[in-house]
Amino acid sequence: MKNIAILAITICVLLVAGCTTTPSTTTPSVAATPVPTFPGKILTDKVLPMDGMLTLGTGNNTMEVSIYGIEIDPAEGANNQTITIYILAKNNGTAPRQFVWFSKLTNMYGNSFGGIGISHQGSGARSGKIVPGIAEAARDYIVIRSDESFATLSKGAVLDVYFMEKTSDEISMVPDYHVAWFIEPGVIK
């Protein structure tokens, strides 16, 4: 019985000591770069600036991707705006590669437009066979069906692009690569 009482007192002391200690403070060794945060974005997601480029793949099987351009098509009647997105893919590898990609825009309130199986009326952008050393820009688009939604995208957005490598006539809807860019306020207007 004496051992149980000593054990109970020891546990209580450890709990009290653990609950009242102050957390240690450390200074990170690398300065953090502020990135606009949007609902649904995990803090570890890397969001590139609009002029950012990223290499997809490894070794002799790489593609460098970047935003080539964003255009706003003339309105298609009331509440219909089409945002055209061109992504440039440069083959830095040693063999021809072909991709399909889908674009998704997310506004600062976490509302998303487009995405896998939705953008470009469900077919996404499609590159031709890109031979080594050559770059190709393919067009994707997202239709925004609300003036209010379009206005929120003009305040800044995150562009997520999901890349699927096309190796046969069948296209997987599971992305091989994902890249996100921050679209600066005023680009979509």
Residue pairs with C-beta under 8 A, 6 or more apart in sequence:
35 47
35 182
36 47
36 108
36 156
36 158
36 182
37 43
38 106
38 107
38 108
38 110
38 157
38 158
39 106
39 109
39 110
40 106
40 110
40 112
41 47
41 106
41 158
41 180
45 180
46 180
47 158
47 180
47 181
47 182
48 54
48 179
48 180
48 181
48 182
49 181
49 182
50 67
50 181
50 182
50 183
50 184
50 187
51 66
51 67
52 66
52 181
53 64
53 65
53 66
54 64
54 65
54 66
54 179
55 62
55 63
55 64
55 65
55 92
56 62
56 63
56 64
56 65
56 163
56 176
56 177
56 179
57 63
57 93
57 177
59 93
60 93
60 94
60 95
61 93
61 94
61 95
61 97
62 91
62 92
62 93
63 89
63 90
63 91
63 92
63 93
63 97
63 99
63 130
64 89
64 90
64 92
64 135
65 87
65 88
65 89
65 90
65 161
65 163
65 179
66 87
66 88
67 85
67 86
67 87
67 88
67 159
67 181
68 86
68 87
68 88
68 137
69 84
69 85
69 86
69 137
70 83
70 84
70 85
70 86
70 183
70 187
70 188
71 83
71 84
71 86
72 81
72 82
72 83
72 84
72 188
72 189
73 81
73 82
73 83
73 84
73 141
75 81
76 82
76 143
79 145
79 146
79 147
80 143
80 144
80 145
81 143
81 144
81 147
81 150
82 141
82 142
82 143
82 144
83 105
83 141
83 142
83 143
83 144
83 153
83 188
84 139
84 140
84 141
85 103
85 125
85 139
85 140
85 141
85 142
85 159
85 161
86 137
86 138
86 139
86 140
87 101
87 103
87 125
87 137
87 138
87 140
87 161
88 135
88 136
88 137
89 99
89 127
89 130
89 135
89 136
89 137
89 138
90 130
90 134
90 135
91 97
91 130
91 131
91 132
91 133
91 134
91 135
92 132
92 133
93 132
94 132
95 132
96 129
96 130
96 131
96 132
97 129
97 130
97 165
98 126
98 127
98 128
98 129
98 130
98 165
98 166
98 167
99 126
99 127
99 130
99 138
99 163
99 164
99 165
99 166
100 123
100 124
100 125
100 126
100 127
100 163
100 164
100 166
100 171
101 124
101 125
101 138
101 140
101 161
101 162
101 163
101 164
102 114
102 115
102 116
102 117
102 118
102 119
102 120
102 124
102 125
102 140
102 161
102 162
103 114
103 115
103 119
103 124
103 125
103 140
103 141
103 142
103 159
103 160
103 161
104 112
104 113
104 114
104 115
104 116
104 118
104 119
104 142
104 159
104 160
104 161
104 162
105 112
105 113
105 114
105 142
105 153
105 157
105 158
105 159
105 160
105 183
105 188
106 112
106 113
106 157
106 158
106 160
107 113
107 149
107 152
107 153
107 155
107 156
107 157
108 152
108 155
108 156
108 157
109 152
111 149
111 152
113 142
113 144
113 149
113 153
114 140
114 142
115 160
115 162
116 124
116 162
116 173
116 175
117 124
117 173
118 142
119 125
119 140
119 141
119 142
120 139
120 140
120 141
124 140
124 164
125 138
125 139
125 140
126 138
126 166
127 136
127 138
128 136
130 136
140 161
144 150
144 153
150 188
153 183
153 188
154 185
154 186
154 187
154 188
154 189
155 185
156 182
156 183
156 184
156 185
157 182
157 183
157 188
158 180
158 181
158 182
158 183
159 180
159 181
159 182
159 183
160 178
160 179
160 180
161 178
161 179
161 180
161 181
162 175
162 177
162 178
163 175
163 176
163 177
163 178
163 179
164 171
164 172
164 173
164 174
164 175
164 176
165 176
